[in-house]
Amino acid sequence: MMAARKPLPDLAERMPQVRGRVRSGVALAPLTWFRVGGPAEVMFRPADIEDLASFMAACPADIPVTVLGVASNLLIRDGGLPGVVVRLGGEFARVRIDGDTVVAGAGALDQTVAAEACAAGLAGLEFLSGVPGTIGGAVKMNAGAYGSEIVDIIESAVVVTPAGKVMTVSGDALGLSYRHSALPEGAVVVETTLRGRPDAPDAVAERMREVQTRRAETQPIRARTGGSTFANPPGAKAWELIDRAGCRGLTLGGAQVSEQHCNFLINTGTATAADLESLGEEVRRRVHTDLGVELRWEIMRIGAFA
């Protein structure tokens, strides 16, 4: 958890010289899927990998740095994010096909990567069409859906270390396991190479439609939500435990446990980040009290409390 911190004086002026865009006091709630949370003290959109690397190398050690994708699996607290929020777009969202591999920037949407692979007649990436978010975040948490995960298709990732070093890490060296990676603390994924296998584009497209249909039928995709809230405990399904503990439809303030899929929290329109986090903690408490199982948050919760 991040405690409230006194803003650094003239933070934007203390940042290293960059070629990208720097803005202060950027509202983050409109950028998140939950539509809640406080502002970024400073937001930096790097022009390219070199711009990001030079920033990381020269950024003062007392300035917190947070990398933000499309915030699909993220809860930003009401006090906002102190320090610098790095948002990867533009050059970081490019996708290209190289033989049987897909090279995707960290800012590329998972669904876009799946669509590009499909157009190129590459199979194996269809599950990404059912994963909200960007490839950078997918690598960091080894995102998966419908029986497949990033670990199954990744060849390598390009990362920028906190010291500003650009390095390529093999898929095996990423230490990917269920919703986990062994990326060095503070390292930023900027590009990844994913392997596919040749197949007819029509066949790939049909499997993508099946994934998307199944997702629409089972998940509240049109609600203000953040995806799966808790990781599945070993040998169990989080949603089943939540249901057994009587939490389906449970509300707190403007937050609600989804009636459709009870491992999803929903902002019904008036929720604060505190409402959502408190509701999640109440669900964890009830599951532990009633069933003896400790649920682990899958959604990342960051920032300062109001």
C-alpha positions in Angstrom: 0.0 0.0 0.0 1.1 3.5 -0.7 0.6 6.1 2.1 -0.2 9.7 1.3 2.9 11.6 0.5 3.6 15.3 0.5 4.0 16.4 -3.2 7.5 17.1 -4.2 8.0 20.8 -5.0 8.1 21.6 -8.8 8.2 17.9 -9.7 7.9 18.5 -13.4 10.9 20.9 -13.2 12.9 18.2 -11.4 12.5 15.7 -14.1 15.2 14.9 -16.6 15.1 16.5 -20.0 12.9 14.4 -22.3 11.6 14.5 -25.8 8.1 13.1 -24.9 5.2 15.0 -23.3 5.1 16.0 -19.7 1.9 17.2 -17.9 1.1 17.9 -14.3 -2.1 17.0 -12.4 -3.6 14.7 -15.0 -6.9 13.1 -14.1 -6.6 9.4 -14.1 -10.2 8.2 -13.4 -11.3 8.7 -17.0 -8.4 6.5 -18.1 -9.3 3.5 -15.9 -11.9 0.8 -16.5 -13.3 1.4 -13.0 -13.6 5.2 -13.7 -12.3 6.0 -10.2 -9.1 7.3 -8.6 -7.2 10.5 -8.0 -4.9 12.3 -10.4 -1.3 11.7 -11.4 1.1 14.2 -9.9 3.0 14.2 -13.3 2.4 12.2 -16.4 5.1 11.4 -18.9 4.5 10.0 -22.3 7.9 9.0 -23.7 8.6 9.5 -27.4 10.3 6.1 -27.8 12.4 3.5 -26.0 15.5 5.7 -26.0 13.5 8.5 -24.5 12.2 6.3 -21.7 15.6 4.8 -21.1 17.3 8.1 -20.7 14.5 9.3 -18.3 14.8 6.1 -16.2 18.6 6.6 -16.0 18.5 10.2 -14.9 15.3 10.3 -12.8 16.0 11.3 -9.2 15.8 8.3 -6.8 13.2 10.1 -4.6 10.6 10.4 -7.4 8.3 7.4 -7.6 7.7 6.0 -11.1 4.5 4.1 -12.0 3.9 2.6 -15.5 0.3 2.8 -16.6 -1.3 0.9 -19.5 -5.1 1.1 -20.1 -5.7 0.4 -16.4 -8.0 -2.5 -17.1 -6.8 -4.6 -14.1 -6.0 -1.7 -11.8 -7.6 0.2 -9.0 -6.1 3.7 -8.4 -6.8 5.0 -5.0 -8.7 8.3 -4.4 -5.5 10.2 -3.4 -4.0 9.6 -6.8 -0.5 8.6 -7.8 2.4 10.6 -6.4 5.5 11.0 -8.6 5.6 10.3 -12.3 3.1 8.2 -14.2 4.6 6.8 -17.4 2.0 6.1 -20.1 3.1 4.1 -23.1 1.4 4.9 -26.4 2.4 5.9 -30.0 5.5 4.0 -30.9 4.9 1.6 -28.0 1.6 0.5 -29.5 2.9 -0.8 -32.8 2.5 -4.4 -33.9 4.3 -6.1 -36.7 4.5 -9.6 -38.1 7.9 -11.3 -38.5 7.5 -14.8 -40.0 5.6 -16.9 -37.4 6.1 -14.3 -34.7 4.3 -11.2 -33.6 6.4 -8.3 -32.3 4.2 -6.1 -30.2 4.9 -2.9 -28.3 4.0 -2.9 -24.6 1.2 -0.3 -25.3 -0.5 -2.5 -27.9 -4.0 -3.7 -26.8 -4.2 -7.5 -26.3 -7.2 -7.6 -28.7 -5.3 -5.7 -31.4 -2.4 -8.2 -31.1 -4.8 -11.1 -31.5 -6.4 -9.4 -34.5 -3.1 -8.8 -36.2 -2.1 -12.4 -35.7 -5.4 -13.5 -37.2 -5.0 -11.4 -40.3 -1.5 -12.9 -40.8 -2.8 -16.4 -40.5 -1.1 -17.1 -37.1 -2.9 -19.2 -34.5 -2.2 -19.6 -30.8 -2.9 -16.0 -29.8 -6.7 -16.2 -30.0 -7.1 -16.1 -26.2 -5.7 -12.5 -26.2 -9.0 -11.4 -27.7 -10.6 -12.1 -24.4 -8.0 -10.4 -22.2 -8.5 -6.7 -21.5 -5.5 -4.5 -21.3 -2.1 -4.1 -23.1 0.7 -6.6 -23.8 3.0 -4.9 -21.4 0.7 -5.6 -18.5 -0.1 -9.1 -19.8 3.5 -10.0 -19.7 4.0 -8.6 -16.2 1.2 -10.7 -14.8 1.3 -13.6 -17.2 -2.3 -12.9 -18.2 -4.4 -15.7 -19.5 -7.9 -16.8 -20.4 -9.7 -20.0 -21.6 -6.8 -22.3 -20.9 -3.9 -20.3 -22.4 -1.4 -17.9 -20.9 1.3 -15.5 -22.1 3.9 -18.1 -20.9 2.6 -20.4 -23.6 3.4 -18.1 -26.5 6.2 -15.7 -25.5 9.7 -15.9 -27.0 11.3 -12.8 -25.4 10.6 -9.4 -24.0 12.5 -6.1 -24.2 12.7 -4.3 -20.9 14.1 -1.0 -19.6 15.6 -1.4 -16.1 15.4 1.3 -13.4 19.0 2.2 -14.3 17.9 2.9 -17.9 19.5 -0.2 -19.4 17.6 -1.7 -22.4 17.9 -5.5 -22.4 16.2 -8.5 -24.1 15.0 -11.2 -21.7 14.1 -14.7 -23.0 10.7 -16.0 -22.2 12.1 -18.7 -20.0 14.1 -16.1 -17.9 10.9 -14.1 -17.2 9.9 -16.6 -14.5 6.3 -16.6 -15.6 3.8 -18.6 -13.5 0.1 -18.1 -12.6 -0.5 -14.3 -12.6 3.2 -13.7 -11.8 6.5 -12.8 -13.4 10.0 -12.5 -12.0 10.7 -9.2 -13.7 13.2 -7.1 -11.8 11.6 -4.5 -9.5 10.8 -1.4 -11.4 11.7 -2.8 -14.8 9.4 -1.7 -17.7 8.4 -4.0 -20.5 8.5 -2.1 -23.7 8.2 -4.8 -26.4 7.5 -8.5 -26.7 7.9 -11.2 -29.3 5.1 -13.8 -29.3 5.2 -17.0 -31.4 2.2 -18.3 -33.4 1.7 -21.2 -35.8 0.4 -21.0 -39.3 -3.4 -21.5 -39.8 -6.2 -20.3 -42.0 -7.3 -16.8 -41.1 -10.9 -17.8 -41.2 -10.3 -20.6 -38.7 -8.4 -18.3 -36.4 -11.2 -15.7 -36.7 -13.8 -18.2 -35.8 -12.0 -19.2 -32.6 -11.6 -15.6 -31.7 -15.4 -15.1 -32.1 -16.0 -18.1 -29.8 -13.7 -16.5 -27.1 -15.5 -13.1 -27.4 -18.9 -14.7 -27.3 -18.1 -16.7 -24.2 -16.7 -13.7 -22.5 -19.8 -11.6 -23.3 -22.0 -14.3 -21.9 -20.2 -14.8 -18.7 -18.6 -11.5 -17.7 -20.0 -8.0 -17.1 -18.0 -6.5 -20.0 -20.2 -3.4 -20.3 -19.9 -2.4 -16.7 -17.3 -0.3 -15.0 -15.2 -3.1 -13.8 -11.6 -4.1 -13.5 -11.6 -7.8 -14.6 -11.1 -10.7 -12.3 -10.7 -9.4 -8.8 -9.0 -12.3 -7.1 -6.7 -15.0 -8.3 -8.0 -18.6 -8.2 -6.6 -20.4 -5.1 -4.9 -23.8 -5.8 -7.6 -26.3 -6.8 -10.5 -23.8 -6.5 -12.3 -21.1 -8.4 -12.5 -17.7 -6.8 -16.0 -17.0 -8.1 -17.3 -20.3 -6.6 -15.9 -19.4 -3.2 -17.3 -15.9 -3.3 -20.7 -17.3 -4.2 -20.6 -19.9 -1.5 -19.8 -17.2 1.0 -23.0 -15.4 0.0 -21.3 -12.4 -1.6 -23.0 -12.4 -5.0 -24.6 -8.9 -5.4 -23.1 -7.6 -2.2 -22.9 -3.8 -2.2 -20.9 -1.1 -0.3 -21.5 2.5 -1.2 -21.5 2.6 -5.0 -19.6 -0.6 -5.4 -21.1 -4.0 -6.1 -20.1 -7.7 -6.5 -21.4 -8.6 -10.0 -24.5 -10.7 -10.1 -23.3 -12.1 -13.4 -19.8 -13.1 -12.4 -19.1 -12.7 -8.7 -15.3 -12.4 -9.1 -15.9 -9.0 -10.7 -16.4 -5.8 -8.7 -18.5 -3.1 -10.4 -18.7 0.7 -10.0 -22.5 1.2 -10.3 -21.9 4.9 -11.0 -21.1 6.5 -7.7 -18.4 4.3 -6.3 -15.1 5.7 -5.0 -11.9 3.6 -5.1 -12.3 3.3 -1.3 -15.7 1.7 -1.8 -14.4 -0.8 -4.3 -11.3 -1.8 -2.2 -13.3 -2.0 1.0 -15.9 -4.2 -0.7 -13.1 -6.5 -2.0 -11.7 -6.7 1.6 -15.1 -7.6 2.9 -15.4 -10.4 0.3 -12.0 -11.7 1.4 -13.0 -11.6 5.0 -16.3 -13.5 4.5 -14.6 -16.2 2.3 -11.9 -16.6 4.9 -14.3 -16.7 7.8 -16.8 -19.1 6.2 -14.6 -21.3 4.1 -11.1 -20.9 5.5 -9.6 -19.8 2.2 -7.4 -16.7 1.8 -8.2 -14.9 -1.5 -5.3 -13.0 -3.1 -6.0 -9.8 -5.0 -5.4 -10.1 -8.7 -6.3 -6.5 -9.4 -3.4 -4.2 -8.5 -4.3 -1.5 -6.0 -1.9 1.5 -6.1 -1.7 5.1 -5.1 -2.4 7.2 -2.0 -5.5 7.0 0.2 -7.6 10.1 0.2 
